[in-house]
Amino acid sequence: MPKIDPETQKLYDEINGMIQKFKDDQKSKADCTLGDKCGDMGDVSKIRFSSKKILKGHINKVNSVHFAGDSRHCVTGSLDGKLIIWDTWTANKVQIIPLRSAWVMTVAFSPSGNFVACGGMDNQCTVYDVNNRDASGVAKMVRELIGYEGFLSSCRFLDDGHLITGSGDMKICHWDLEKGVKTMDFNGHAGDIAGLSLSPDMKTYITGSVDKTAKLWDVREQGHKQMFFGHDMDVSSVCYHPSGFGFASCSEDQTARMYDLRADQQIGLYEPPQKNTGFTSCALSTSGRYLMCAGIEGNVHSWDAMKQKHTGTLSGHENRITCISLCPNGMCLASTSWDQQVRLWL
């Protein structure tokens, strides 16, 4: 690494000192811990998901998966340059959408199931209408959203007409899809944005970044409402709690964490038993009691979110798991991996 000059080092020390001051101030106001309050709760059983179906069709690393609002269909994106829409009840392919760029990193299904979006190293977000096909039977591209100076790392639909994206140029963009224009474009973090999660009421969202922080945003405004510290490395993924009062995050620092928006700080810490894997993606059960994280070593880890106890692993993938997505009704978990497989856990 290049040598840091004294003036830059002084600024680093000043910033780190301020962050530590914030943490100490938050800790001084924490009158109890999650473990103290939940210690007398009954234990939950070991996670009972098992790999019921393997969706085969991609011929390269699969990087992302997301469910539609019907809890039946999901979309996956792979480095083979294809989006595949699956019927998870039958394990059949519904549509295969060839992409102009194979370097897809994120996918999103609109809640209505009418549109899918994707993006990645092509520095743009592309939207397809799954109900409107061309002469060859492929879903028609309806929008190419350009103007990014970095890779697209995350995207989510608010509804069929509005989309939020996070990217490697540290920016958050809001798009009006009917007009094809940005309604907001602003710097969200001091590093690449790695994950984005919408609240249950679609009025706020959480972002995670390689700057080791997570932030709370209002969909109507540009300034963040809250900032959360805790992780020692990049925040890989964030997931809103079903209650709307908190969120989970995970990182390659080998931890997952739970934050309470009302307490304005971290309330839970989750670590794998062997402490031998970082995490790439996280999800919460519909009750909020189970927290699941995708491990770099190829297993999905589960914890009792309240008592912070490890409740098992889901094994089956043969390589790094890149993404997990829980369907809205909570009955199925989908996982994607570098082993080219998409697994459904029921």
Contacts in CASP RR format, 6 or more apart in sequence:
PFRMAT RR
TARGET T0000
AUTHOR 0000-0000-0000
METHOD contacts of the structure
MODEL  1
MPKIDPETQKLYDEINGMIQKFKDDQKSKADCTLGDKCGDMGDVSKIRFS
SKKILKGHINKVNSVHFAGDSRHCVTGSLDGKLIIWDTWTANKVQIIPLR
SAWVMTVAFSPSGNFVACGGMDNQCTVYDVNNRDASGVAKMVRELIGYEG
FLSSCRFLDDGHLITGSGDMKICHWDLEKGVKTMDFNGHAGDIAGLSLSP
DMKTYITGSVDKTAKLWDVREQGHKQMFFGHDMDVSSVCYHPSGFGFASC
SEDQTARMYDLRADQQIGLYEPPQKNTGFTSCALSTSGRYLMCAGIEGNV
HSWDAMKQKHTGTLSGHENRITCISLCPNGMCLASTSWDQQVRLWL
4 12 0 8 1.000
19 229 0 8 1.000
22 229 0 8 1.000
23 229 0 8 1.000
23 230 0 8 1.000
26 264 0 8 1.000
26 265 0 8 1.000
27 265 0 8 1.000
29 265 0 8 1.000
30 263 0 8 1.000
30 265 0 8 1.000
33 267 0 8 1.000
34 258 0 8 1.000
34 267 0 8 1.000
34 268 0 8 1.000
34 306 0 8 1.000
34 308 0 8 1.000
35 306 0 8 1.000
35 307 0 8 1.000
35 308 0 8 1.000
38 306 0 8 1.000
38 307 0 8 1.000
39 307 0 8 1.000
41 306 0 8 1.000
41 307 0 8 1.000
42 307 0 8 1.000
43 304 0 8 1.000
43 307 0 8 1.000
43 309 0 8 1.000
44 289 0 8 1.000
44 290 0 8 1.000
44 304 0 8 1.000
44 307 0 8 1.000
44 311 0 8 1.000
45 311 0 8 1.000
46 302 0 8 1.000
46 311 0 8 1.000
46 312 0 8 1.000
47 290 0 8 1.000
47 292 0 8 1.000
47 302 0 8 1.000
47 311 0 8 1.000
47 312 0 8 1.000
47 314 0 8 1.000
49 314 0 8 1.000
49 333 0 8 1.000
49 345 0 8 1.000
49 346 0 8 1.000
50 314 0 8 1.000
50 345 0 8 1.000
50 346 0 8 1.000
51 314 0 8 1.000
51 316 0 8 1.000
51 343 0 8 1.000
51 344 0 8 1.000
51 345 0 8 1.000
52 344 0 8 1.000
52 345 0 8 1.000
52 346 0 8 1.000
53 88 0 8 1.000
53 91 0 8 1.000
53 343 0 8 1.000
53 344 0 8 1.000
53 346 0 8 1.000
54 91 0 8 1.000
54 341 0 8 1.000
54 342 0 8 1.000
54 343 0 8 1.000
54 344 0 8 1.000
55 76 0 8 1.000
55 84 0 8 1.000
55 86 0 8 1.000
55 88 0 8 1.000
55 91 0 8 1.000
55 341 0 8 1.000
55 342 0 8 1.000
55 343 0 8 1.000
55 344 0 8 1.000
56 340 0 8 1.000
56 341 0 8 1.000
56 342 0 8 1.000
57 84 0 8 1.000
57 93 0 8 1.000
57 340 0 8 1.000
58 76 0 8 1.000
58 77 0 8 1.000
58 78 0 8 1.000
58 80 0 8 1.000
58 82 0 8 1.000
58 84 0 8 1.000
58 340 0 8 1.000
58 341 0 8 1.000
58 342 0 8 1.000
59 78 0 8 1.000
59 80 0 8 1.000
59 340 0 8 1.000
60 78 0 8 1.000
60 79 0 8 1.000
60 80 0 8 1.000
60 81 0 8 1.000
60 102 0 8 1.000
60 340 0 8 1.000
61 78 0 8 1.000
61 79 0 8 1.000
61 322 0 8 1.000
61 337 0 8 1.000
61 338 0 8 1.000
61 340 0 8 1.000
62 76 0 8 1.000
62 77 0 8 1.000
62 78 0 8 1.000
62 79 0 8 1.000
62 322 0 8 1.000
62 323 0 8 1.000
62 336 0 8 1.000
62 337 0 8 1.000
62 338 0 8 1.000
62 340 0 8 1.000
62 341 0 8 1.000
62 342 0 8 1.000
63 77 0 8 1.000
63 78 0 8 1.000
63 79 0 8 1.000
63 104 0 8 1.000
63 105 0 8 1.000
63 106 0 8 1.000
63 322 0 8 1.000
63 323 0 8 1.000
63 336 0 8 1.000
64 76 0 8 1.000
64 77 0 8 1.000
64 104 0 8 1.000
64 105 0 8 1.000
64 106 0 8 1.000
64 107 0 8 1.000
64 118 0 8 1.000
64 322 0 8 1.000
64 323 0 8 1.000
64 336 0 8 1.000
65 74 0 8 1.000
65 75 0 8 1.000
65 76 0 8 1.000
65 77 0 8 1.000
65 107 0 8 1.000
65 323 0 8 1.000
65 324 0 8 1.000
65 325 0 8 1.000
65 334 0 8 1.000
65 335 0 8 1.000
65 336 0 8 1.000
65 342 0 8 1.000
66 74 0 8 1.000
66 75 0 8 1.000
66 107 0 8 1.000
66 108 0 8 1.000
66 109 0 8 1.000
66 325 0 8 1.000
67 73 0 8 1.000
67 74 0 8 1.000
67 109 0 8 1.000
67 325 0 8 1.000
67 326 0 8 1.000
67 327 0 8 1.000
67 328 0 8 1.000
67 332 0 8 1.000
67 334 0 8 1.000
68 74 0 8 1.000
68 75 0 8 1.000
68 109 0 8 1.000
68 110 0 8 1.000
68 111 0 8 1.000
68 112 0 8 1.000
68 113 0 8 1.000
69 109 0 8 1.000
69 111 0 8 1.000
69 112 0 8 1.000
69 113 0 8 1.000
69 327 0 8 1.000
69 328 0 8 1.000
70 113 0 8 1.000
71 327 0 8 1.000
71 328 0 8 1.000
71 329 0 8 1.000
71 330 0 8 1.000
71 331 0 8 1.000
71 332 0 8 1.000
72 87 0 8 1.000
72 88 0 8 1.000
72 89 0 8 1.000
72 327 0 8 1.000
73 85 0 8 1.000
73 86 0 8 1.000
73 87 0 8 1.000
73 88 0 8 1.000
73 94 0 8 1.000
73 109 0 8 1.000
73 113 0 8 1.000
74 85 0 8 1.000
74 86 0 8 1.000
74 88 0 8 1.000
74 109 0 8 1.000
74 325 0 8 1.000
74 327 0 8 1.000
74 334 0 8 1.000
75 83 0 8 1.000
75 84 0 8 1.000
75 85 0 8 1.000
75 86 0 8 1.000
75 107 0 8 1.000
75 108 0 8 1.000
75 109 0 8 1.000
75 116 0 8 1.000
75 118 0 8 1.000
76 83 0 8 1.000
76 84 0 8 1.000
76 86 0 8 1.000
76 107 0 8 1.000
76 334 0 8 1.000
76 336 0 8 1.000
76 342 0 8 1.000
77 83 0 8 1.000
77 84 0 8 1.000
77 104 0 8 1.000
77 107 0 8 1.000
77 118 0 8 1.000
77 336 0 8 1.000
78 84 0 8 1.000
78 104 0 8 1.000
78 340 0 8 1.000
79 102 0 8 1.000
79 103 0 8 1.000
79 104 0 8 1.000
80 102 0 8 1.000
81 98 0 8 1.000
81 99 0 8 1.000
81 101 0 8 1.000
81 102 0 8 1.000
81 104 0 8 1.000
82 96 0 8 1.000
82 97 0 8 1.000
82 98 0 8 1.000
82 99 0 8 1.000
83 95 0 8 1.000
83 96 0 8 1.000
83 97 0 8 1.000
83 99 0 8 1.000
83 104 0 8 1.000
83 107 0 8 1.000
83 116 0 8 1.000
83 118 0 8 1.000
83 128 0 8 1.000
84 93 0 8 1.000
84 95 0 8 1.000
84 96 0 8 1.000
84 97 0 8 1.000
85 93 0 8 1.000
85 94 0 8 1.000
85 95 0 8 1.000
85 96 0 8 1.000
85 97 0 8 1.000
85 116 0 8 1.000
85 130 0 8 1.000
86 92 0 8 1.000
86 93 0 8 1.000
86 94 0 8 1.000
86 342 0 8 1.000
87 93 0 8 1.000
87 94 0 8 1.000
88 327 0 8 1.000
88 332 0 8 1.000
88 334 0 8 1.000
88 344 0 8 1.000
91 344 0 8 1.000
95 130 0 8 1.000
95 138 0 8 1.000
95 139 0 8 1.000
96 138 0 8 1.000
97 116 0 8 1.000
97 128 0 8 1.000
97 138 0 8 1.000
97 139 0 8 1.000
98 138 0 8 1.000
99 118 0 8 1.000
99 126 0 8 1.000
100 122 0 8 1.000
100 126 0 8 1.000
101 119 0 8 1.000
101 120 0 8 1.000
101 121 0 8 1.000
101 122 0 8 1.000
103 120 0 8 1.000
103 121 0 8 1.000
103 122 0 8 1.000
103 151 0 8 1.000
104 118 0 8 1.000
104 119 0 8 1.000
104 120 0 8 1.000
105 119 0 8 1.000
105 120 0 8 1.000
105 121 0 8 1.000
105 151 0 8 1.000
105 152 0 8 1.000
105 153 0 8 1.000
106 118 0 8 1.000
106 119 0 8 1.000
106 120 0 8 1.000
106 152 0 8 1.000
106 153 0 8 1.000
106 154 0 8 1.000
106 155 0 8 1.000
107 116 0 8 1.000
107 117 0 8 1.000
107 118 0 8 1.000
107 119 0 8 1.000
107 155 0 8 1.000
108 116 0 8 1.000
108 117 0 8 1.000
108 118 0 8 1.000
108 155 0 8 1.000
108 156 0 8 1.000
108 157 0 8 1.000
108 163 0 8 1.000
109 115 0 8 1.000
109 116 0 8 1.000
109 157 0 8 1.000
110 116 0 8 1.000
110 117 0 8 1.000
110 157 0 8 1.000
110 159 0 8 1.000
110 160 0 8 1.000
111 157 0 8 1.000
111 159 0 8 1.000
112 159 0 8 1.000
112 160 0 8 1.000
113 130 0 8 1.000
114 129 0 8 1.000
114 130 0 8 1.000
114 131 0 8 1.000
114 160 0 8 1.000
115 127 0 8 1.000
115 128 0 8 1.000
115 129 0 8 1.000
115 130 0 8 1.000
115 142 0 8 1.000
115 157 0 8 1.000
115 160 0 8 1.000
115 177 0 8 1.000
116 127 0 8 1.000
116 128 0 8 1.000
116 130 0 8 1.000
116 139 0 8 1.000
117 125 0 8 1.000
117 126 0 8 1.000
117 127 0 8 1.000
117 128 0 8 1.000
117 155 0 8 1.000
117 157 0 8 1.000
117 163 0 8 1.000
118 125 0 8 1.000
118 126 0 8 1.000
118 155 0 8 1.000
119 125 0 8 1.000
119 126 0 8 1.000
119 151 0 8 1.000
119 152 0 8 1.000
119 155 0 8 1.000
120 151 0 8 1.000
120 152 0 8 1.000
120 153 0 8 1.000
121 151 0 8 1.000
122 152 0 8 1.000
123 146 0 8 1.000
123 147 0 8 1.000
123 148 0 8 1.000
123 149 0 8 1.000
123 150 0 8 1.000
123 151 0 8 1.000
123 152 0 8 1.000
123 167 0 8 1.000
124 144 0 8 1.000
124 145 0 8 1.000
124 146 0 8 1.000
124 147 0 8 1.000
124 148 0 8 1.000
124 152 0 8 1.000
125 143 0 8 1.000
125 144 0 8 1.000
125 145 0 8 1.000
125 148 0 8 1.000
125 152 0 8 1.000
125 155 0 8 1.000
125 163 0 8 1.000
125 165 0 8 1.000
125 175 0 8 1.000
126 141 0 8 1.000
126 143 0 8 1.000
126 144 0 8 1.000
126 145 0 8 1.000
127 141 0 8 1.000
127 142 0 8 1.000
127 143 0 8 1.000
127 144 0 8 1.000
127 145 0 8 1.000
127 163 0 8 1.000
127 177 0 8 1.000
128 139 0 8 1.000
128 140 0 8 1.000
128 141 0 8 1.000
128 142 0 8 1.000
129 139 0 8 1.000
129 140 0 8 1.000
129 142 0 8 1.000
130 139 0 8 1.000
131 139 0 8 1.000
132 139 0 8 1.000
132 140 0 8 1.000
132 142 0 8 1.000
133 139 0 8 1.000
133 140 0 8 1.000
134 140 0 8 1.000
142 177 0 8 1.000
143 175 0 8 1.000
143 177 0 8 1.000
143 180 0 8 1.000
145 163 0 8 1.000
145 165 0 8 1.000
145 173 0 8 1.000
145 175 0 8 1.000
145 180 0 8 1.000
148 165 0 8 1.000
148 167 0 8 1.000
148 168 0 8 1.000
148 169 0 8 1.000
148 171 0 8 1.000
148 173 0 8 1.000
149 167 0 8 1.000
149 169 0 8 1.000
149 171 0 8 1.000
150 167 0 8 1.000
150 168 0 8 1.000
150 169 0 8 1.000
151 167 0 8 1.000
151 168 0 8 1.000
151 192 0 8 1.000
152 165 0 8 1.000
152 166 0 8 1.000
152 167 0 8 1.000
152 168 0 8 1.000
153 166 0 8 1.000
153 167 0 8 1.000
153 168 0 8 1.000
153 192 0 8 1.000
153 193 0 8 1.000
153 194 0 8 1.000
153 195 0 8 1.000
154 165 0 8 1.000
154 166 0 8 1.000
154 167 0 8 1.000
154 193 0 8 1.000
154 194 0 8 1.000
154 195 0 8 1.000
154 196 0 8 1.000
154 207 0 8 1.000
155 163 0 8 1.000
155 164 0 8 1.000
155 165 0 8 1.000
155 166 0 8 1.000
155 196 0 8 1.000
156 163 0 8 1.000
156 164 0 8 1.000
156 196 0 8 1.000
156 197 0 8 1.000
156 198 0 8 1.000
156 205 0 8 1.000
157 163 0 8 1.000
158 164 0 8 1.000
158 198 0 8 1.000
158 202 0 8 1.000
158 219 0 8 1.000
159 202 0 8 1.000
160 177 0 8 1.000
161 176 0 8 1.000
161 177 0 8 1.000
161 178 0 8 1.000
162 174 0 8 1.000
162 175 0 8 1.000
162 176 0 8 1.000
162 177 0 8 1.000
162 183 0 8 1.000
163 174 0 8 1.000
163 175 0 8 1.000
163 177 0 8 1.000
164 172 0 8 1.000
164 173 0 8 1.000
164 174 0 8 1.000
164 175 0 8 1.000
164 196 0 8 1.000
164 198 0 8 1.000
164 205 0 8 1.000
164 219 0 8 1.000
165 172 0 8 1.000
165 173 0 8 1.000
165 175 0 8 1.000
165 196 0 8 1.000
166 172 0 8 1.000
166 173 0 8 1.000
166 193 0 8 1.000
166 195 0 8 1.000
166 196 0 8 1.000
166 207 0 8 1.000
167 173 0 8 1.000
167 192 0 8 1.000
167 193 0 8 1.000
168 191 0 8 1.000
168 192 0 8 1.000
168 193 0 8 1.000
169 192 0 8 1.000
170 187 0 8 1.000
170 188 0 8 1.000
170 189 0 8 1.000
170 190 0 8 1.000
170 191 0 8 1.000
170 192 0 8 1.000
170 193 0 8 1.000
170 209 0 8 1.000
171 185 0 8 1.000
171 186 0 8 1.000
171 187 0 8 1.000
171 188 0 8 1.000
171 193 0 8 1.000
172 184 0 8 1.000
172 185 0 8 1.000
172 186 0 8 1.000
172 187 0 8 1.000
172 188 0 8 1.000
172 193 0 8 1.000
172 207 0 8 1.000
172 217 0 8 1.000
173 182 0 8 1.000
173 184 0 8 1.000
173 185 0 8 1.000
174 182 0 8 1.000
174 183 0 8 1.000
174 184 0 8 1.000
174 185 0 8 1.000
174 219 0 8 1.000
175 181 0 8 1.000
175 182 0 8 1.000
175 183 0 8 1.000
176 182 0 8 1.000
176 183 0 8 1.000
184 222 0 8 1.000
186 222 0 8 1.000
186 223 0 8 1.000
188 207 0 8 1.000
188 209 0 8 1.000
188 215 0 8 1.000
188 224 0 8 1.000
189 207 0 8 1.000
189 208 0 8 1.000
189 209 0 8 1.000
189 210 0 8 1.000
189 211 0 8 1.000
189 213 0 8 1.000
189 215 0 8 1.000
190 209 0 8 1.000
190 211 0 8 1.000
190 213 0 8 1.000
191 209 0 8 1.000
191 210 0 8 1.000
191 211 0 8 1.000
192 209 0 8 1.000
192 210 0 8 1.000
192 234 0 8 1.000
193 207 0 8 1.000
193 208 0 8 1.000
193 209 0 8 1.000
194 208 0 8 1.000
194 209 0 8 1.000
194 210 0 8 1.000
194 234 0 8 1.000
194 235 0 8 1.000
194 236 0 8 1.000
194 237 0 8 1.000
195 207 0 8 1.000
195 208 0 8 1.000
195 209 0 8 1.000
195 235 0 8 1.000
195 236 0 8 1.000
195 237 0 8 1.000
195 238 0 8 1.000
196 205 0 8 1.000
196 206 0 8 1.000
196 207 0 8 1.000
196 208 0 8 1.000
196 238 0 8 1.000
197 205 0 8 1.000
197 206 0 8 1.000
197 238 0 8 1.000
197 239 0 8 1.000
197 240 0 8 1.000
197 247 0 8 1.000
198 204 0 8 1.000
198 205 0 8 1.000
198 240 0 8 1.000
199 205 0 8 1.000
199 206 0 8 1.000
199 240 0 8 1.000
199 244 0 8 1.000
200 240 0 8 1.000
200 242 0 8 1.000
200 243 0 8 1.000
200 244 0 8 1.000
201 244 0 8 1.000
202 219 0 8 1.000
203 218 0 8 1.000
203 219 0 8 1.000
204 216 0 8 1.000
204 217 0 8 1.000
204 218 0 8 1.000
204 219 0 8 1.000
204 225 0 8 1.000
205 216 0 8 1.000
205 217 0 8 1.000
205 219 0 8 1.000
205 240 0 8 1.000
206 214 0 8 1.000
206 215 0 8 1.000
206 216 0 8 1.000
206 217 0 8 1.000
206 238 0 8 1.000
206 240 0 8 1.000
206 247 0 8 1.000
207 214 0 8 1.000
207 215 0 8 1.000
207 217 0 8 1.000
207 238 0 8 1.000
208 214 0 8 1.000
208 215 0 8 1.000
208 235 0 8 1.000
208 237 0 8 1.000
208 238 0 8 1.000
208 249 0 8 1.000
209 215 0 8 1.000
209 234 0 8 1.000
209 235 0 8 1.000
210 234 0 8 1.000
210 235 0 8 1.000
212 229 0 8 1.000
212 230 0 8 1.000
212 231 0 8 1.000
212 232 0 8 1.000
212 233 0 8 1.000
212 234 0 8 1.000
212 235 0 8 1.000
212 251 0 8 1.000
213 227 0 8 1.000
213 228 0 8 1.000
213 229 0 8 1.000
213 231 0 8 1.000
213 235 0 8 1.000
214 227 0 8 1.000
214 228 0 8 1.000
214 235 0 8 1.000
214 238 0 8 1.000
214 247 0 8 1.000
214 249 0 8 1.000
214 259 0 8 1.000
215 224 0 8 1.000
215 225 0 8 1.000
215 226 0 8 1.000
215 227 0 8 1.000
215 228 0 8 1.000
216 224 0 8 1.000
216 225 0 8 1.000
216 226 0 8 1.000
216 227 0 8 1.000
216 228 0 8 1.000
216 261 0 8 1.000
217 223 0 8 1.000
217 224 0 8 1.000
217 225 0 8 1.000
218 225 0 8 1.000
226 261 0 8 1.000
226 264 0 8 1.000
228 249 0 8 1.000
228 259 0 8 1.000
228 264 0 8 1.000
228 265 0 8 1.000
228 266 0 8 1.000
229 266 0 8 1.000
230 257 0 8 1.000
230 266 0 8 1.000
231 249 0 8 1.000
231 251 0 8 1.000
231 253 0 8 1.000
231 255 0 8 1.000
231 257 0 8 1.000
232 251 0 8 1.000
232 253 0 8 1.000
232 255 0 8 1.000
233 251 0 8 1.000
233 252 0 8 1.000
233 253 0 8 1.000
234 251 0 8 1.000
234 252 0 8 1.000
235 249 0 8 1.000
235 250 0 8 1.000
235 251 0 8 1.000
236 250 0 8 1.000
236 251 0 8 1.000
236 252 0 8 1.000
236 279 0 8 1.000
236 280 0 8 1.000
236 281 0 8 1.000
236 282 0 8 1.000
237 249 0 8 1.000
237 250 0 8 1.000
237 279 0 8 1.000
237 280 0 8 1.000
237 281 0 8 1.000
237 282 0 8 1.000
238 247 0 8 1.000
238 248 0 8 1.000
238 249 0 8 1.000
238 282 0 8 1.000
239 247 0 8 1.000
239 248 0 8 1.000
239 249 0 8 1.000
239 282 0 8 1.000
239 283 0 8 1.000
239 284 0 8 1.000
240 246 0 8 1.000
240 247 0 8 1.000
240 284 0 8 1.000
241 247 0 8 1.000
241 248 0 8 1.000
241 258 0 8 1.000
241 284 0 8 1.000
241 288 0 8 1.000
242 284 0 8 1.000
242 285 0 8 1.000
242 286 0 8 1.000
242 287 0 8 1.000
242 288 0 8 1.000
243 288 0 8 1.000
244 261 0 8 1.000
245 260 0 8 1.000
245 261 0 8 1.000
245 262 0 8 1.000
246 258 0 8 1.000
246 259 0 8 1.000
246 260 0 8 1.000
246 261 0 8 1.000
247 258 0 8 1.000
247 259 0 8 1.000
247 261 0 8 1.000
248 256 0 8 1.000
248 257 0 8 1.000
248 258 0 8 1.000
248 259 0 8 1.000
248 282 0 8 1.000
248 284 0 8 1.000
248 291 0 8 1.000
248 305 0 8 1.000
249 256 0 8 1.000
249 257 0 8 1.000
249 259 0 8 1.000
249 282 0 8 1.000
250 256 0 8 1.000
250 257 0 8 1.000
250 278 0 8 1.000
250 279 0 8 1.000
250 280 0 8 1.000
250 281 0 8 1.000
250 282 0 8 1.000
250 293 0 8 1.000
250 294 0 8 1.000
251 257 0 8 1.000
251 278 0 8 1.000
251 279 0 8 1.000
252 278 0 8 1.000
252 279 0 8 1.000
252 280 0 8 1.000
252 296 0 8 1.000
253 278 0 8 1.000
254 271 0 8 1.000
254 272 0 8 1.000
254 275 0 8 1.000
254 276 0 8 1.000
254 277 0 8 1.000
254 278 0 8 1.000
254 279 0 8 1.000
255 269 0 8 1.000
255 270 0 8 1.000
255 271 0 8 1.000
255 279 0 8 1.000
256 269 0 8 1.000
256 270 0 8 1.000
256 271 0 8 1.000
256 279 0 8 1.000
256 282 0 8 1.000
256 291 0 8 1.000
256 293 0 8 1.000
256 303 0 8 1.000
257 266 0 8 1.000
257 268 0 8 1.000
257 269 0 8 1.000
257 270 0 8 1.000
258 266 0 8 1.000
258 267 0 8 1.000
258 268 0 8 1.000
258 269 0 8 1.000
258 270 0 8 1.000
258 291 0 8 1.000
258 305 0 8 1.000
259 265 0 8 1.000
259 266 0 8 1.000
259 267 0 8 1.000
260 267 0 8 1.000
268 308 0 8 1.000
269 308 0 8 1.000
270 291 0 8 1.000
270 293 0 8 1.000
270 303 0 8 1.000
270 305 0 8 1.000
270 308 0 8 1.000
270 310 0 8 1.000
271 310 0 8 1.000
272 278 0 8 1.000
272 301 0 8 1.000
272 310 0 8 1.000
273 310 0 8 1.000
276 297 0 8 1.000
277 295 0 8 1.000
277 296 0 8 1.000
277 297 0 8 1.000
277 298 0 8 1.000
277 299 0 8 1.000
277 301 0 8 1.000
278 295 0 8 1.000
278 296 0 8 1.000
278 297 0 8 1.000
279 293 0 8 1.000
279 294 0 8 1.000
279 295 0 8 1.000
279 296 0 8 1.000
279 301 0 8 1.000
280 294 0 8 1.000
280 295 0 8 1.000
280 296 0 8 1.000
280 320 0 8 1.000
280 321 0 8 1.000
280 322 0 8 1.000
280 323 0 8 1.000
281 293 0 8 1.000
281 294 0 8 1.000
281 321 0 8 1.000
281 322 0 8 1.000
281 323 0 8 1.000
281 324 0 8 1.000
282 291 0 8 1.000
282 292 0 8 1.000
282 293 0 8 1.000
282 294 0 8 1.000
282 324 0 8 1.000
283 291 0 8 1.000
283 292 0 8 1.000
283 293 0 8 1.000
283 324 0 8 1.000
283 325 0 8 1.000
283 326 0 8 1.000
283 333 0 8 1.000
284 290 0 8 1.000
284 291 0 8 1.000
284 292 0 8 1.000
284 305 0 8 1.000
284 326 0 8 1.000
285 291 0 8 1.000
285 292 0 8 1.000
285 326 0 8 1.000
285 330 0 8 1.000
286 326 0 8 1.000
286 328 0 8 1.000
286 329 0 8 1.000
286 330 0 8 1.000
288 305 0 8 1.000
289 304 0 8 1.000
289 305 0 8 1.000
289 306 0 8 1.000
290 302 0 8 1.000
290 303 0 8 1.000
290 304 0 8 1.000
290 305 0 8 1.000
290 311 0 8 1.000
291 302 0 8 1.000
291 303 0 8 1.000
291 304 0 8 1.000
291 305 0 8 1.000
292 300 0 8 1.000
292 301 0 8 1.000
292 302 0 8 1.000
292 303 0 8 1.000
292 314 0 8 1.000
292 324 0 8 1.000
292 326 0 8 1.000
292 333 0 8 1.000
293 300 0 8 1.000
293 301 0 8 1.000
293 324 0 8 1.000
294 300 0 8 1.000
294 321 0 8 1.000
294 322 0 8 1.000
294 323 0 8 1.000
294 324 0 8 1.000
294 335 0 8 1.000
295 301 0 8 1.000
295 320 0 8 1.000
295 321 0 8 1.000
296 320 0 8 1.000
296 321 0 8 1.000
297 320 0 8 1.000
298 315 0 8 1.000
298 316 0 8 1.000
298 317 0 8 1.000
298 318 0 8 1.000
298 319 0 8 1.000
298 320 0 8 1.000
298 321 0 8 1.000
298 337 0 8 1.000
299 313 0 8 1.000
299 314 0 8 1.000
299 315 0 8 1.000
299 316 0 8 1.000
299 317 0 8 1.000
299 321 0 8 1.000
300 313 0 8 1.000
300 314 0 8 1.000
300 321 0 8 1.000
300 324 0 8 1.000
300 333 0 8 1.000
300 335 0 8 1.000
300 345 0 8 1.000
301 310 0 8 1.000
301 312 0 8 1.000
301 313 0 8 1.000
302 310 0 8 1.000
302 311 0 8 1.000
302 312 0 8 1.000
302 313 0 8 1.000
302 314 0 8 1.000
303 309 0 8 1.000
303 310 0 8 1.000
303 311 0 8 1.000
304 311 0 8 1.000
314 333 0 8 1.000
314 335 0 8 1.000
314 345 0 8 1.000
316 343 0 8 1.000
317 335 0 8 1.000
317 337 0 8 1.000
317 339 0 8 1.000
317 341 0 8 1.000
317 343 0 8 1.000
318 337 0 8 1.000
318 339 0 8 1.000
318 341 0 8 1.000
319 337 0 8 1.000
319 338 0 8 1.000
319 339 0 8 1.000
320 337 0 8 1.000
320 338 0 8 1.000
321 335 0 8 1.000
321 336 0 8 1.000
321 337 0 8 1.000
322 336 0 8 1.000
322 337 0 8 1.000
322 338 0 8 1.000
323 335 0 8 1.000
323 336 0 8 1.000
324 333 0 8 1.000
324 334 0 8 1.000
324 335 0 8 1.000
324 336 0 8 1.000
325 333 0 8 1.000
325 334 0 8 1.000
326 332 0 8 1.000
326 333 0 8 1.000
326 334 0 8 1.000
327 333 0 8 1.000
327 334 0 8 1.000
331 346 0 8 1.000
332 344 0 8 1.000
332 345 0 8 1.000
332 346 0 8 1.000
333 344 0 8 1.000
333 345 0 8 1.000
333 346 0 8 1.000
334 342 0 8 1.000
334 343 0 8 1.000
334 344 0 8 1.000
334 345 0 8 1.000
335 342 0 8 1.000
335 343 0 8 1.000
335 345 0 8 1.000
336 342 0 8 1.000
337 343 0 8 1.000
END
